[in-house]
Amino acid sequence: MKKILLLSDTHSFMDDKMLNYCRQADEVWHAGDIGNIKITDKIKNITKLRAVYGNIDDFTIRNDFLLDQRFTLENVKVWMTHIGGYPNRYDYRIKNEIKNNPPDLFISGHSHILKVQFDKKLNLLHMNPGASGKYGVHNIRTMLRFEIDNSDIRKLEIIELEKRI
């Protein structure tokens, strides 16, 4: 069983409250738009990190992280990318691949809109944790926390940090 903290769109912002949640996780997954490599360095000093780069991330971050991460944790196949879209509206870059080789859990960021949705056509769970940074269109900074136990994704929790401004 693994405890996961999922965040995205930090845009160079990390506070003590976020770091405290990182300390409670077995792994932190960052779905892109990190903003500054110091963010991921802080997380790596606390726990295991899996991350992808986003559209605002510079060459330093792109040298450390991939555009897509596909991996299996416990018995759950995961695909994490920054710009991925949503069920029935996947991004053109991944549309065919996700249909031909769907994961159990598909994660994206970018929109700054927290959304968890089951894709009945592809039999997968989609998660977007919203944005935990202070830059963007969102009103409330958010993250997701959940557990993966064998092939079960359970105990999903929305974490509301505070208003963005």
KEDRENKE-134535 format. One record per residue: residue number from 0; residue in one letter; x, y, z of N, C-alpha, C in turn. Coordinates in Angstrom, 2 decimals. Each point is the difference from the previous one (the first is absolute). Layout:
+-----+------+---------+---------+---------+---------+---------+---------+---------+---------+---------+
|  nr | rest |      nx |      ny |      nz |     cax |     cay |     caz |      cx |      cy |      cz |
+-----+------+---------+---------+---------+---------+---------+---------+---------+---------+---------+
| NUM |    a |       X |       Y |       Z |       X |       Y |       Z |       X |       Y |       Z |
...
+-----+------+---------+---------+---------+---------+---------+---------+---------+---------+---------+
***
This chain:
+-----+------+---------+---------+---------+---------+---------+---------+---------+---------+---------+
|  nr | rest |      nx |      ny |      nz |     cax |     cay |     caz |      cx |      cy |      cz |
+-----+------+---------+---------+---------+---------+---------+---------+---------+---------+---------+
|   0 |    m |    0.84 |   -1.18 |    0.00 |   -0.84 |    1.18 |    0.00 |    0.89 |    1.24 |    0.00 |
|   1 |    k |   -0.35 |    0.95 |   -0.85 |    0.76 |    1.25 |   -0.12 |   -0.93 |    1.19 |    0.16 |
|   2 |    k |    0.45 |    0.98 |    0.77 |   -0.72 |    1.26 |    0.15 |    0.59 |    1.00 |   -0.99 |
|   3 |    i |   -0.88 |    0.56 |   -0.84 |    0.43 |    0.90 |   -1.07 |   -0.54 |    1.40 |    0.23 |
|   4 |    l |    0.84 |    0.99 |   -0.19 |   -0.42 |    1.40 |   -0.06 |    0.18 |    0.44 |   -1.45 |
|   5 |    l |   -1.07 |    0.48 |   -0.60 |    0.02 |    0.43 |   -1.40 |   -0.20 |    1.51 |   -0.06 |
|   6 |    l |    0.94 |    0.67 |   -0.66 |   -0.11 |    1.45 |   -0.15 |    0.43 |    0.40 |   -1.40 |
|   7 |    s |   -0.30 |    1.22 |   -0.35 |    0.34 |    0.53 |   -1.31 |    0.04 |    1.52 |    0.05 |
|   8 |    d |    0.60 |    0.56 |   -1.01 |   -0.04 |    1.45 |   -0.21 |    0.41 |    0.79 |    1.25 |
|   9 |    t |    1.17 |   -0.34 |    0.53 |    0.53 |    0.77 |    1.13 |    0.53 |    1.36 |   -0.46 |
|  10 |    h |    0.43 |    0.09 |   -1.23 |    0.50 |    1.27 |   -0.55 |    0.98 |    0.68 |    0.97 |
|  11 |    s |    0.99 |   -0.77 |    0.47 |    1.08 |    0.47 |    0.87 |   -0.43 |    0.29 |    1.43 |
|  12 |    f |   -1.18 |   -0.43 |    0.41 |   -0.47 |    0.27 |    1.36 |   -0.10 |   -1.29 |    0.81 |
|  13 |    m |    0.59 |    0.01 |    1.18 |   -0.10 |   -1.11 |    0.94 |    0.04 |    0.59 |    1.40 |
|  14 |    d |   -0.99 |   -0.32 |    0.82 |    0.00 |    0.51 |    1.36 |    0.08 |   -1.16 |    1.00 |
|  15 |    d |    0.10 |    0.34 |    1.28 |    0.15 |   -1.01 |    1.04 |   -1.20 |   -0.94 |    0.09 |
|  16 |    k |   -1.17 |    0.51 |   -0.27 |   -1.20 |   -0.84 |    0.04 |    0.10 |   -1.10 |   -1.05 |
|  17 |    m |    0.42 |    0.35 |   -1.20 |    0.18 |   -1.00 |   -1.06 |    1.08 |   -1.00 |    0.39 |
|  18 |    l |    1.09 |    0.48 |    0.55 |    1.09 |   -0.88 |    0.41 |   -0.44 |   -0.96 |    1.09 |
|  19 |    n |   -0.87 |    0.45 |    0.90 |   -0.52 |   -0.90 |    1.03 |   -0.80 |   -1.14 |   -0.61 |
|  20 |    y |   -0.79 |    0.29 |   -1.02 |   -0.72 |   -1.07 |   -0.70 |    0.98 |   -0.94 |   -0.71 |
|  21 |    c |    1.08 |    0.55 |   -0.54 |    1.01 |   -0.84 |   -0.64 |    0.60 |   -0.99 |    1.00 |
|  22 |    r |    0.22 |    0.44 |    1.22 |    0.57 |   -0.86 |    1.04 |   -0.91 |   -1.18 |    0.35 |
|  23 |    q |   -1.29 |    0.14 |   -0.24 |   -0.95 |   -1.06 |    0.32 |   -0.15 |   -1.03 |   -1.13 |
|  24 |    a |    0.65 |    0.24 |   -1.14 |   -0.17 |   -0.85 |   -1.18 |    1.20 |   -0.93 |   -0.19 |
|  25 |    d |   -0.30 |   -1.19 |   -0.53 |    1.08 |   -0.90 |   -0.42 |    0.61 |    0.49 |   -1.31 |
|  26 |    e |   -0.83 |    0.60 |   -0.85 |    0.45 |    0.58 |   -1.25 |   -0.78 |    1.28 |   -0.27 |
|  27 |    v |    0.68 |    0.97 |   -0.61 |   -0.65 |    1.21 |   -0.50 |    0.10 |   -0.05 |   -1.51 |
|  28 |    w |   -1.13 |    0.24 |   -0.65 |   -0.05 |    0.07 |   -1.47 |   -0.32 |    1.43 |   -0.39 |
|  29 |    h |    0.82 |    0.57 |   -0.87 |   -0.20 |    1.38 |   -0.46 |   -0.31 |   -0.04 |   -1.49 |
|  30 |    a |   -1.18 |    0.50 |   -0.38 |   -0.48 |   -0.08 |   -1.38 |    0.36 |    1.23 |   -0.83 |
|  31 |    g |    1.15 |    0.60 |    0.26 |    0.54 |    1.03 |   -0.88 |   -0.29 |    1.43 |    0.36 |
|  32 |    d |    0.66 |    0.89 |   -0.72 |    0.08 |    1.43 |    0.30 |    0.57 |    0.19 |    1.41 |
|  33 |    i |    1.19 |   -0.56 |    0.15 |    0.74 |    0.06 |    1.26 |    0.46 |    1.43 |    0.25 |
|  34 |    g |    0.60 |    0.61 |   -1.01 |    0.39 |    1.40 |    0.08 |    1.44 |    0.22 |    0.39 |
|  35 |    n |    0.47 |   -0.68 |    1.04 |    1.37 |    0.17 |    0.48 |    0.47 |   -1.34 |    0.54 |
|  36 |    i |    1.19 |   -0.41 |   -0.37 |    0.53 |   -1.30 |    0.42 |    0.13 |   -0.12 |    1.52 |
|  37 |    k |    0.04 |    1.13 |    0.70 |    0.07 |   -0.05 |    1.47 |   -1.24 |   -0.66 |    0.60 |
|  38 |    i |   -1.13 |    0.10 |   -0.70 |   -1.24 |   -0.64 |    0.48 |    0.19 |   -1.50 |    0.07 |
|  39 |    t |    0.46 |   -0.59 |   -1.10 |    0.16 |   -1.46 |   -0.02 |    1.17 |   -0.44 |    0.89 |
|  40 |    d |    1.02 |    0.82 |    0.14 |    1.10 |   -0.32 |    0.91 |   -0.51 |   -0.11 |    1.44 |
|  41 |    k |   -0.88 |    0.92 |    0.40 |   -0.56 |   -0.06 |    1.35 |   -0.80 |   -1.28 |    0.21 |
|  42 |    i |   -0.78 |   -0.37 |   -0.99 |   -0.81 |   -1.22 |    0.12 |    0.91 |   -1.22 |    0.07 |
|  43 |    k |    1.02 |   -0.06 |   -0.86 |    0.92 |   -1.14 |   -0.02 |    0.71 |   -0.18 |    1.34 |
|  44 |    n |    0.21 |    1.08 |    0.73 |    0.64 |   -0.09 |    1.31 |   -0.92 |   -0.60 |    1.06 |
|  45 |    i |   -1.30 |   -0.07 |   -0.32 |   -0.99 |   -0.50 |    0.95 |   -0.43 |   -1.43 |   -0.32 |
|  46 |    t |   -0.29 |   -0.27 |   -1.27 |   -0.57 |   -1.29 |   -0.39 |    0.27 |   -0.25 |   -1.48 |
|  47 |    k |   -0.44 |   -1.14 |   -0.48 |    0.17 |   -0.34 |   -1.41 |   -0.86 |    0.92 |   -0.85 |
|  48 |    l |    0.55 |    0.43 |   -1.13 |   -0.69 |    0.91 |   -0.90 |   -0.06 |   -0.61 |   -1.40 |
|  49 |    r |   -1.18 |    0.11 |   -0.61 |   -0.17 |   -0.28 |   -1.43 |   -0.60 |    1.28 |   -0.57 |
|  50 |    a |    0.57 |    0.49 |   -1.10 |   -0.48 |    1.26 |   -0.55 |    0.16 |    0.01 |   -1.51 |
|  51 |    v |   -0.78 |    0.86 |   -0.64 |    0.12 |    0.29 |   -1.42 |    0.15 |    1.51 |   -0.15 |
|  52 |    y |    0.57 |    0.41 |   -1.11 |    0.10 |    1.44 |   -0.21 |   -1.25 |    0.52 |   -0.70 |
|  53 |    g |   -0.24 |    1.29 |    0.21 |   -1.14 |    0.66 |   -0.62 |    0.43 |    1.05 |   -1.00 |
|  54 |    n |   -0.96 |    0.68 |   -0.58 |    0.28 |    0.96 |   -1.06 |    0.78 |    1.23 |    0.47 |
|  55 |    i |    0.00 |    0.33 |    1.28 |    0.76 |    1.17 |    0.47 |    1.40 |   -0.36 |    0.48 |
|  56 |    d |    0.30 |   -1.30 |    0.07 |    1.26 |   -0.43 |    0.61 |    1.18 |    0.17 |   -0.94 |
|  57 |    d |    1.12 |    0.46 |    0.58 |    1.19 |    0.31 |   -0.78 |    0.85 |   -1.24 |   -0.26 |
|  58 |    f |    1.15 |    0.19 |   -0.65 |    0.86 |   -1.11 |   -0.41 |    0.54 |   -0.77 |    1.20 |
|  59 |    t |    0.22 |    0.66 |    1.13 |    0.51 |   -0.69 |    1.19 |   -1.00 |   -1.06 |    0.46 |
|  60 |    i |   -1.25 |    0.38 |    0.07 |   -1.05 |   -0.94 |    0.41 |   -0.20 |   -1.06 |   -1.08 |
|  61 |    r |    0.03 |    0.40 |   -1.25 |   -0.19 |   -0.96 |   -1.10 |    1.17 |   -1.00 |   -0.08 |
|  62 |    n |    1.15 |    0.38 |    0.50 |    1.12 |   -0.94 |    0.04 |   -0.18 |   -1.04 |    1.11 |
|  63 |    d |   -0.71 |    0.36 |    1.06 |   -0.20 |   -0.90 |    1.14 |   -1.25 |   -0.87 |   -0.14 |
|  64 |    f |   -1.01 |    0.47 |   -0.74 |   -1.28 |   -0.70 |   -0.06 |   -0.45 |   -0.18 |   -1.44 |
|  65 |    l |   -0.85 |   -0.99 |   -0.21 |   -0.52 |   -0.32 |   -1.32 |   -1.33 |    0.71 |   -0.25 |
|  66 |    l |   -0.43 |    0.02 |   -1.25 |   -1.31 |    0.52 |   -0.37 |   -1.10 |   -0.94 |    0.49 |
|  67 |    d |    0.24 |   -1.30 |   -0.09 |   -0.94 |   -1.03 |    0.45 |    0.72 |   -0.95 |    0.93 |
|  68 |    q |   -0.72 |   -0.46 |    0.99 |    0.49 |   -1.10 |    0.84 |   -1.04 |   -1.08 |   -0.04 |
|  69 |    r |    0.43 |   -1.19 |   -0.40 |   -0.86 |   -1.19 |    0.05 |    0.70 |   -0.97 |    0.93 |
|  70 |    f |   -0.73 |   -0.48 |    0.99 |    0.58 |   -0.91 |    0.97 |   -1.12 |   -0.81 |    0.65 |
|  71 |    t |    0.38 |   -1.04 |    0.70 |   -0.94 |   -0.81 |    0.75 |    0.39 |    0.08 |    1.46 |
|  72 |    l |   -0.97 |    0.29 |    0.84 |    0.20 |    0.02 |    1.45 |   -1.01 |   -0.96 |    0.60 |
|  73 |    e |    0.51 |   -0.91 |    0.83 |   -0.83 |   -1.12 |    0.45 |   -0.48 |   -0.68 |   -1.28 |
|  74 |    n |   -1.27 |   -0.09 |   -0.26 |   -0.51 |   -0.57 |   -1.25 |   -0.79 |    1.01 |   -0.82 |
|  75 |    v |    0.29 |    1.27 |    0.20 |   -0.69 |    1.08 |   -0.71 |    0.93 |    0.59 |   -1.05 |
|  76 |    k |   -0.44 |   -0.05 |   -1.26 |    0.76 |    0.62 |   -1.09 |   -0.36 |    1.48 |   -0.05 |
|  77 |    v |    1.02 |    0.85 |    0.07 |   -0.18 |    1.45 |    0.09 |    0.64 |    0.67 |   -1.21 |
|  78 |    w |   -0.68 |    1.02 |   -0.51 |    0.58 |    0.88 |   -1.02 |   -0.21 |    1.42 |    0.51 |
|  79 |    m |    1.11 |    0.73 |    0.15 |   -0.06 |    1.38 |    0.46 |    0.65 |    0.89 |   -1.06 |
|  80 |    t |   -0.69 |    1.07 |   -0.35 |    0.50 |    1.00 |   -0.92 |   -0.59 |    1.35 |    0.39 |
|  81 |    h |    0.54 |    1.07 |   -0.50 |   -0.53 |    1.31 |    0.40 |   -1.26 |    0.37 |   -0.78 |
|  82 |    i |    0.09 |    0.00 |   -1.31 |   -1.15 |    0.37 |   -0.83 |   -0.59 |   -1.30 |   -0.57 |
|  83 |    g |   -1.10 |   -0.43 |    0.58 |   -0.57 |   -1.28 |   -0.40 |   -1.46 |    0.04 |   -0.39 |
|  84 |    g |   -0.70 |    1.02 |    0.44 |   -1.43 |    0.07 |   -0.27 |   -0.79 |   -0.83 |    1.00 |
|  85 |    y |   -1.22 |   -0.33 |   -0.40 |   -0.96 |   -0.69 |    0.87 |   -0.70 |   -1.10 |   -0.78 |
|  86 |    p |   -0.67 |   -0.93 |    0.68 |   -0.78 |   -1.01 |   -0.72 |   -0.90 |    0.65 |   -1.06 |
|  87 |    n |    0.01 |   -0.59 |   -1.15 |   -0.72 |    0.46 |   -1.19 |    0.59 |    1.27 |   -0.61 |
|  88 |    r |    1.04 |    0.56 |    0.62 |    0.66 |    1.20 |   -0.54 |    1.51 |   -0.05 |    0.27 |
|  89 |    y |    0.61 |   -1.16 |   -0.30 |    1.44 |   -0.13 |    0.22 |    0.77 |    0.84 |   -1.01 |
|  90 |    d |    1.16 |    0.46 |    0.42 |    0.87 |    0.79 |   -0.85 |    0.39 |   -0.81 |   -1.24 |
|  91 |    y |    0.10 |    0.67 |   -1.14 |    0.31 |   -0.66 |   -1.26 |    1.28 |   -0.83 |    0.07 |
|  92 |    r |    0.99 |    0.44 |    0.79 |    1.29 |   -0.68 |    0.08 |   -0.12 |   -1.40 |    0.59 |
|  93 |    i |   -0.95 |   -0.20 |    0.87 |   -0.11 |   -1.29 |    0.68 |   -1.25 |   -0.78 |   -0.37 |
|  94 |    k |   -0.88 |    0.60 |   -0.76 |   -1.31 |   -0.59 |   -0.28 |    0.06 |   -1.45 |   -0.50 |
|  95 |    n |    0.81 |   -0.27 |   -1.00 |    0.08 |   -1.36 |   -0.53 |    0.68 |   -0.96 |    0.97 |
|  96 |    e |    1.06 |    0.45 |    0.63 |    0.74 |   -0.85 |    0.94 |   -0.86 |   -0.41 |    1.20 |
|  97 |    i |   -0.78 |    0.92 |    0.52 |   -0.82 |   -0.33 |    1.16 |   -1.13 |   -0.97 |   -0.37 |
|  98 |    k |   -0.46 |    0.08 |   -1.24 |   -1.02 |   -0.96 |   -0.46 |    0.61 |   -1.38 |   -0.23 |
|  99 |    n |    1.21 |   -0.03 |   -0.55 |    0.64 |   -1.27 |   -0.32 |    0.67 |   -0.67 |    1.20 |
| 100 |    n |    0.41 |    0.79 |    0.96 |    0.71 |   -0.53 |    1.16 |   -0.40 |    0.79 |    1.25 |
| 101 |    p |   -1.26 |   -0.12 |    0.44 |   -0.45 |    0.82 |    1.13 |    0.62 |   -0.45 |    1.32 |
| 102 |    p |    0.34 |    0.97 |    0.84 |    0.45 |   -0.33 |    1.36 |   -1.23 |   -0.25 |    0.88 |
| 103 |    d |    0.24 |   -0.35 |    1.23 |   -1.08 |   -0.08 |    0.99 |   -0.29 |    1.40 |    0.57 |
| 104 |    l |    1.06 |    0.80 |    0.09 |   -0.08 |    1.35 |    0.56 |    0.71 |    0.96 |   -0.94 |
| 105 |    f |   -0.73 |    1.00 |   -0.48 |    0.56 |    1.02 |   -0.88 |    0.00 |    1.32 |    0.74 |
| 106 |    i |    1.16 |    0.63 |    0.08 |    0.17 |    1.24 |    0.76 |    0.49 |    1.10 |   -0.91 |
| 107 |    s |   -0.64 |    1.17 |    0.11 |    0.49 |    1.18 |   -0.70 |   -0.19 |    1.22 |    0.89 |
| 108 |    g |    0.64 |    1.08 |   -0.37 |   -0.13 |    1.27 |    0.70 |   -0.47 |    1.04 |   -1.00 |
| 109 |    h |    0.66 |    1.14 |   -0.01 |   -0.12 |    1.07 |   -1.00 |   -1.25 |    0.88 |    0.15 |
| 110 |    s |   -1.17 |   -0.56 |    0.19 |   -1.23 |    0.80 |   -0.02 |   -0.21 |    0.82 |    1.28 |
| 111 |    h |    0.68 |   -0.37 |    1.08 |   -0.19 |    0.60 |    1.33 |   -1.39 |   -0.31 |    0.56 |
| 112 |    i |   -0.70 |   -0.95 |   -0.60 |   -1.34 |   -0.38 |    0.45 |    0.06 |   -1.41 |    0.56 |
| 113 |    l |   -0.30 |   -0.13 |    1.28 |   -0.01 |   -1.31 |    0.62 |   -1.15 |   -0.82 |   -0.59 |
| 114 |    k |    0.32 |   -1.21 |   -0.45 |   -1.02 |   -0.86 |   -0.57 |    0.41 |   -1.45 |    0.17 |
| 115 |    v |   -0.92 |   -0.82 |    0.47 |    0.18 |   -1.44 |    0.05 |   -1.19 |   -0.59 |   -0.74 |
| 116 |    q |    0.30 |   -0.80 |   -1.03 |   -1.08 |   -0.48 |   -0.86 |    0.35 |   -1.40 |   -0.50 |
| 117 |    f |   -0.99 |   -0.89 |    0.01 |    0.20 |   -1.34 |   -0.54 |   -0.37 |    0.00 |   -1.47 |
| 118 |    d |    0.89 |   -0.56 |   -0.81 |   -0.23 |   -0.14 |   -1.43 |   -0.57 |   -1.40 |   -0.25 |
| 119 |    k |   -1.31 |   -0.07 |   -0.22 |   -0.67 |   -1.29 |   -0.20 |    0.44 |   -0.68 |   -1.29 |
| 120 |    k |    0.27 |    0.78 |   -1.03 |    0.40 |   -0.57 |   -1.29 |    1.35 |   -0.72 |    0.09 |
| 121 |    l |    0.94 |    0.60 |    0.72 |    1.34 |   -0.56 |    0.09 |    0.26 |   -0.72 |    1.32 |
| 122 |    n |   -0.99 |    0.01 |    0.89 |    0.10 |   -0.67 |    1.29 |    1.23 |    0.48 |    0.78 |
| 123 |    l |    0.12 |    1.33 |    0.11 |    1.11 |    0.57 |    0.75 |   -0.49 |    1.16 |    0.86 |
| 124 |    l |    0.77 |    0.30 |    1.03 |   -0.29 |    1.13 |    0.87 |    0.91 |    1.16 |   -0.40 |
| 125 |    h |   -0.60 |    1.16 |   -0.20 |    0.77 |    1.21 |   -0.33 |    0.02 |    0.90 |    1.23 |
| 126 |    m |    1.20 |    0.54 |    0.30 |    0.15 |    0.96 |    1.10 |    0.77 |    1.22 |   -0.49 |
| 127 |    n |   -0.50 |    1.16 |    0.38 |    0.73 |    1.25 |   -0.14 |   -0.09 |    0.67 |    1.37 |
| 128 |    p |    1.15 |    0.22 |    0.66 |   -0.04 |    0.53 |    1.37 |   -0.26 |    1.49 |    0.12 |
| 129 |    g |   -0.27 |    0.66 |   -1.12 |   -0.14 |    1.45 |    0.05 |    1.38 |    0.63 |    0.08 |
| 130 |    a |    0.11 |    1.12 |    0.67 |    1.28 |    0.70 |    0.11 |    0.30 |    0.29 |    1.46 |
| 131 |    s |    1.23 |   -0.29 |    0.40 |    0.39 |    0.28 |    1.39 |    0.83 |    1.27 |    0.13 |
| 132 |    g |    0.33 |    0.61 |   -1.12 |    0.74 |    1.26 |    0.02 |   -0.93 |    1.19 |    0.09 |
| 133 |    k |    0.59 |    1.19 |   -0.07 |   -0.78 |    1.23 |    0.14 |   -0.25 |    0.70 |   -1.33 |
| 134 |    y |    0.58 |   -0.50 |   -1.09 |   -0.18 |    0.62 |   -1.30 |   -1.08 |   -0.74 |   -0.78 |
| 135 |    g |   -0.92 |    0.73 |   -0.61 |   -0.98 |   -0.63 |   -0.88 |   -1.42 |    0.48 |    0.24 |
| 136 |    v |   -0.92 |   -0.73 |   -0.60 |   -1.41 |    0.40 |    0.01 |   -0.79 |   -0.59 |    1.16 |
| 137 |    h |    0.57 |   -0.95 |    0.70 |   -0.72 |   -0.68 |    1.08 |   -0.18 |    0.93 |    1.20 |
| 138 |    n |   -1.05 |   -0.25 |    0.77 |   -0.23 |    0.79 |    1.21 |    0.61 |   -0.64 |    1.24 |
| 139 |    i |   -0.13 |   -1.32 |    0.10 |    0.49 |   -0.75 |    1.15 |    1.15 |   -0.89 |   -0.46 |
| 140 |    r |    1.09 |    0.00 |    0.76 |    1.13 |   -0.89 |   -0.26 |   -0.36 |   -1.40 |    0.47 |
| 141 |    t |    0.21 |   -1.00 |   -0.86 |   -0.43 |   -1.36 |    0.32 |    1.07 |   -1.04 |   -0.34 |
| 142 |    m |   -0.15 |   -1.15 |    0.67 |    0.79 |   -1.20 |   -0.27 |   -0.92 |   -1.19 |    0.24 |
| 143 |    l |    0.46 |   -1.19 |   -0.37 |   -0.74 |   -1.23 |    0.28 |    0.89 |   -0.95 |    0.79 |
| 144 |    r |   -0.64 |   -0.77 |    0.86 |    0.71 |   -1.01 |    0.77 |   -0.81 |   -1.29 |   -0.11 |
| 145 |    f |    0.69 |   -1.13 |   -0.21 |   -0.69 |   -1.28 |   -0.11 |    0.99 |   -1.12 |    0.30 |
| 146 |    e |   -0.54 |   -1.20 |    0.07 |    0.81 |   -1.19 |    0.22 |   -0.15 |   -0.94 |   -1.18 |
| 147 |    i |    1.07 |   -0.71 |   -0.30 |   -0.05 |   -1.09 |   -0.96 |    0.35 |   -1.26 |    0.78 |
| 148 |    d |   -0.92 |   -0.94 |   -0.04 |    0.19 |   -1.27 |    0.71 |   -0.31 |   -1.12 |   -0.98 |
| 149 |    n |    1.05 |   -0.68 |   -0.43 |   -0.10 |   -1.03 |   -1.01 |   -0.57 |    0.62 |   -1.28 |
| 150 |    s |   -1.24 |   -0.29 |   -0.37 |   -0.57 |    0.63 |   -1.20 |   -1.09 |    1.01 |    0.35 |
| 151 |    d |   -0.12 |    0.33 |    1.27 |   -1.04 |    0.93 |    0.46 |    0.56 |    1.40 |    0.20 |
| 152 |    i |   -0.74 |    0.98 |   -0.50 |    0.27 |    1.41 |    0.28 |   -1.07 |    0.41 |    0.98 |
| 153 |    r |    0.39 |    0.38 |    1.20 |   -0.99 |    0.21 |    1.06 |    0.37 |    1.19 |    0.88 |
| 154 |    k |   -0.94 |    0.35 |    0.86 |    0.16 |    1.09 |    0.97 |    0.40 |    1.31 |   -0.68 |
| 155 |    l |   -0.63 |    0.29 |   -1.12 |    0.28 |    1.24 |   -0.73 |   -0.48 |    1.19 |    0.82 |
| 156 |    e |    0.86 |    0.98 |    0.14 |   -0.30 |    1.19 |    0.81 |    0.42 |    1.25 |   -0.76 |
| 157 |    i |   -0.88 |    0.98 |   -0.04 |    0.32 |    1.31 |   -0.55 |    0.60 |    0.84 |    1.11 |
| 158 |    i |    1.14 |    0.59 |   -0.28 |    0.64 |    0.90 |    0.97 |   -0.14 |    1.42 |   -0.52 |
| 159 |    e |   -0.72 |    0.81 |    0.74 |   -0.11 |    1.43 |   -0.33 |    0.97 |    0.74 |    0.90 |
| 160 |    l |    0.92 |    0.71 |   -0.60 |    1.05 |    0.67 |    0.77 |   -0.46 |    1.38 |    0.47 |
| 161 |    e |   -0.38 |    0.84 |   -0.90 |   -0.45 |    1.35 |    0.33 |   -0.32 |    0.72 |   -1.30 |
| 162 |    k |   -0.50 |    1.18 |    0.11 |   -0.24 |    0.80 |   -1.21 |    1.35 |    0.37 |   -0.62 |
| 163 |    r |   -0.02 |    0.08 |   -1.31 |    1.21 |    0.27 |   -0.78 |    0.61 |    1.35 |    0.34 |
| 164 |    i |   -0.81 |    1.01 |    0.21 |    0.51 |    1.36 |    0.19 |   -0.01 |    0.38 |    1.46 |
+-----+------+---------+---------+---------+---------+---------+---------+---------+---------+---------+
***
